[in-house]
Amino acid sequence: GDGPPSDAAAKVLALAQKTADELVADAKEEAERLLSDARQRAEKIDAEIKAKVSKIESEARQRAEAMEQEAAQRKQETFGALEAECAELERRRDELRDFEREYRSRLKAYLQSELRKLETGAVDEVPVPVGQASGPAGDEASGQAPAGGQASGAAYASGNASPASAPGGNLSQAPSGNSAPAPSGGASPAPGANS
């Protein structure tokens, strides 16, 4: 009497085992499919990310190179302008130095010439007419004609000079330009000319 139930149980067990095996196989297949899809998606996403990163890096590199070139060009232009300005400033400085040197040289020569004139008494010295003696420095500085028979320039100009004092007895004309009194520091006064 134990045979039939045992057979039925064996059949049920076999069916359950078969169903379990099928479910496990289906689960494995689904898991493999899902894993494959996930792997493909991950690979696709990874490829997209790598492509984006590479693109970003390339664009950043290009921008950096462009900025570097632009900075180098601006630097070169700025330095070129500064060098040109420095050259112009140096040229103007040299011109000013040359001008200063020439001006100092001319001024020194002029001052030395005037000093020599002062030392030798030749400052604006006017030659004394022949036959006329030079008066003392005080008379010359005051605008008077040298002693020795000459009247003052004012007397000559007014025509009031006496015959004895005018050169050649000319009463109506002033003496020539050569008889104008020399300034102080001119010719040395003749001894006894003012006595």
Order of alpha helices (4+ residues) and beta strands (2+ residues): alpha-alpha-alpha
